[in-house]
Structures are given as structure tokens and as C-alpha cells.
Amino acid sequence: MLAQLPPALQNLHLPLRLRLWDGHEFTLGADPSVTIVVKDPQMVAQFTHPSLNALGAAFVEGKLELEGSINEVIRVCDELSQALMEDDGANQPVRSVHDKETDAKAISYHYDLSNAFYQLWLDSDMAYSCAYFETGSETLEQAQQAKFRHLCRKLRLQPGDYLLDVGCGWGGLARYAAREFGARVFGITLSQAQLTLARERVKAQGLEDQVELQLLDYRDLPQDGRFDKVVSVGMFEHVGHANLQQYCKTLFGAVREGGLVMNHGITAKHTDGRPVGRGAGEFIEKYVFPNGELPHLSMISAQISEAGLEIVDVESLRMHYARTLDHWSERLEDNLEAAAKEVPEQALRIWRLYLAGCAYAFAKGWINLHQILAVKTHADGSHELPWTRDDIYTP
């Protein structure tokens, strides 16, 4: 039994209450909005060096419980960690093996969890990527449709264009491009659960003549320039730093001369790709995205350019992703009872922390989201892009 707080906590002033396994309580500040219930006595030592990874892991493993809104939990725990830990200057970039077998297992771990679980908090098209808020007041459904439209306009998609969708997920963008822009679409994924549902939805919407979806690794894509346009949304985070060169060369080989390539994905804050957030990155690596690696904008831009593609447009959507994740987190919190019937308790704990934590991380600028548009120029250096970007925003 503890008679008093550990010395490291005694001078903090946070809206936080610690409740120990024996019923003793310690309040660190006035009007606590968050209570951490410590169930494992060995956890007390963690509070002298409370990394977000350690706190998150303890919650996932049932060694502590968290009371309060999930957003407030994330904020207060970050302030606790910040007060007692140094920054991440000594962190090293993550480098993992990314062969086909390892990547397939990592994708299956994350995406084959339960289609019904994802349906509880995603939009009706199940777009599991950053939405696009044209005014900031849109619903999640409206913002995801706007994202599809924004991507298709940037790609200057025309009726009859053959579009490659790398990492097509549940097929929302593929169906939109076919339905609204008249494109033919070839989409690939490594998730069998995603593929099964995506194909069902393609059939239900009568788009089978326009949309073909396959279980395929990007490294096995044809390299004969058969596609007019290429889009990759929320996929290159799984590629790994070591494979970025191959990834970009593969996209180059898949698109025709004059064709466009759009890479939409999460990027790191630091140029060497090292994680930030006092352990938040390590938590995601262990529990959410095994083998996930975030390159900096400069790193992916360099590889796109070295592959032979010319970058013509870059847009940051960091605040858009913060709002998207807020929507997802709120929807999950509103459906906890239903979610508990779809996934194991530990998985639900992981996802509650992950969605709210990532919303916080994007809002704080720990990570970013960039859309990079590139063109494969003709042999003489020419391309068919307009002189300005006006057409992207003209209805």
C-alpha cells in the first residue's frame, strides 16, 4: 500500500486522478476529468516514466482502466508523459523487413479484423482514409465523397480512362471513379475480407463491366504502361522505407506516357522518418500496424522523382485527417456495445486508443498527410496537364 504519490508526481498539476487497486486515490489537480484506475501494483513504477506506449499497452492488457472521455484521456495522458519525459530526439527510424509474406500477414492482421466492425464507424462507402472537408462543416459521408471527387479531378479522369487503384480497400473510390467519371478500374488489395465485400458491392451497383478487383501484391503489377492513371490511397505506409524505390518504379512502369500518378498517404514529421509522440509510434507498430513505416515528404518525393515521374502538385491534408479521425472516434465511441460483439475486448481497447490518439497526433502536427500528383512525361518532356489548377475546383 502506498502512503503517498511517487515523488515525480507530487508537483504536477493535471486534471488527473489515480485510483489504486486497494481503493486509495490521489488527485494531481483540481477538477480531474480523467481517472486512471491502476489494477496491477507493478504499474506504479511506470508513472515515473509514463511513455504513451507503456500507458497504452497497460490499458490494452487490462493492467489499468481509463475513466473519462477518450479524447480527454489522450490529452491528459500526453500532458502527463510530456511533464515527466524528454522529447523524442534520441528515437531511431523504424526499419522493417517487407517481403510479400510479411506484408500480407500485416495487412490481414489489420484489415481482416471484421467488416462489420469497420462498418460501425466508417462512412457507408467504407473509405478508410483521410476525408476532404471543403468548408469544414461537412458530415463524414459528404467529406468522403468530396475526397473521391477531389482525387478524380486531380487525376483529370475522363470517361474510358483505365485507372489502377493500388490498395483499393473496400472499393469505394473504384466504384466512384467508374460511376461518376466513367473510368474502367483495376483495383488491388492484400485483404481477403476487403476484397470479398468490395466485389459484392461492385456487383450490387451493376459495375462489373467497369470494375475489376484482385488480391494482388503491388510488386506483381504489370509493367507495360497499360494504365492511363494510377491512384494509391493510404497504402504506401505499408511499403517500408527499404522498398520505396521499388514501389515508385512499379507505379512508373504501370502507367503510360502522359499518364498521372496520385500518391495519397501519411507522412512523418522528421526527415529520417523517426517516430514522435513519446512512444505513440511504438504503440501503433506493436498493436495496430505491424511493420508500418512513415516516410517524410522529402523521402517519398525523392523516390518518385528518381523513378522518372515529375511531381506537379503537392497538398497537405493534415487538419482534414484530424477531423476525419475525430468523426471515426466519435462514431466508434457511440457504438461501443455493438463493437464489443464484433471484435475481442483487447482489439476494441486498441482501436479506441488508436483512433482518438491519431486524431490528437494529426492535430498536434506529429504526423501529416500529403497528396502527391506526378506525371510520366512523354519522351520529349511534354504532358497534357492544364496550365493552372483551376479545373480541379471548377464544378
C-alpha positions, 0 to 999 in steps of 0.5 A: 500500500502506498502512503503517498504519490511517487515523488515525480508526481507530487508537483504536477498539476493535471486534471488527473486522478489515480485510483489504486487497486486497494481503493486509495486515490490521489488527485494531481489537480483540481477538477480531474476529468480523467481517472486512471484506475491502476489494477496491477501494483507493478504499474506504479513504477511506470508513472515515473516514466509514463511513455504513451506506449507503456500507458497504452499497452497497460490499458490494452492488457487490462493492467489499468482502466481509463475513466473519462472521455477518450479524447480527454484521456489522450490529452491528459495522458500526453500532458502527463508523459510530456511533464515527466519525459524528454522529447523524442530526439534520441528515437531511431527510424523504424526499419522493417523487413517487407517481403510479400509474406510479411506484408500480407500477414500485416495487412490481414492482421489489420484489415481482416479484423471484421467488416462489420466492425469497420462498418460501425464507424466508417462512412457507408462507402467504407473509405478508410482514409483521410476525408476532404472537408471543403468548408469544414462543416461537412458530415463524414459521408459528404467529406468522403465523397468530396475526397473521391471527387477531389482525387478524380479531378486531380487525376483529370479522369475522363470517361474510358480512362483505365485507372489502377487503384493500388490498395483499393480497400473496400472499393469505394473510390473504384466504384466512384471513379467508374460511376461518376467519371466513367473510368474502367478500374483495376483495383488491388488489395492484400485483404481477403475480407476487403476484397470479398465485400468490395466485389459484392458491392461492385456487383450490387451497383451493376459495375462489373463491366467497369470494375475489376478487383484482385488480391494482388501484391503491388510488386506483381503489377504489370509493367507495360504502361497499360494504365492511363492513371494510377491512384494509391490511397493510404497504402504506401505506409505499408511499403517500408522505407527499404522498398520505396524505390521499388514501389515508385518504379512499379507505379512508373512502369504501370502507367503510360506516357502522359499518364498521372500518378496520385500518391495519397498517404501519411507522412512523418514529421522528421526527415529520417522518418523517426517516430514522435509522440513519446512512444505513440509510434511504438504503440501503433507498430506493436498493436495496430500496424505491424511493420508500418513505416512513415516516410517524410515528404522529402523521402517519398518525393525523392523516390518518385522523382528518381523513378522518372515521374515529375511531381506537379502538385503537392497538398497537405491534408493534415487538419482534414485527417484530424477531423476525419479521425475525430468523426471515426472516434466519435462514431466508434465511441457511440457504438461501443456495445455493438463493437464489443460483439464484433471484435475481442475486448483487447482489439476494441481497447486498441482501436479506441486508443488508436483512433482518438490518439491519431486524431490528437497526433494529426492535430498536434502536427506529429504526423501529416498527410500529403497528396502527391500528383506526378506525371510520366512525361512523354519522351520529349518532356511534354504532358497534357496537364492544364496550365493552372489548377483551376479545373480541379475546383471548377464544378 
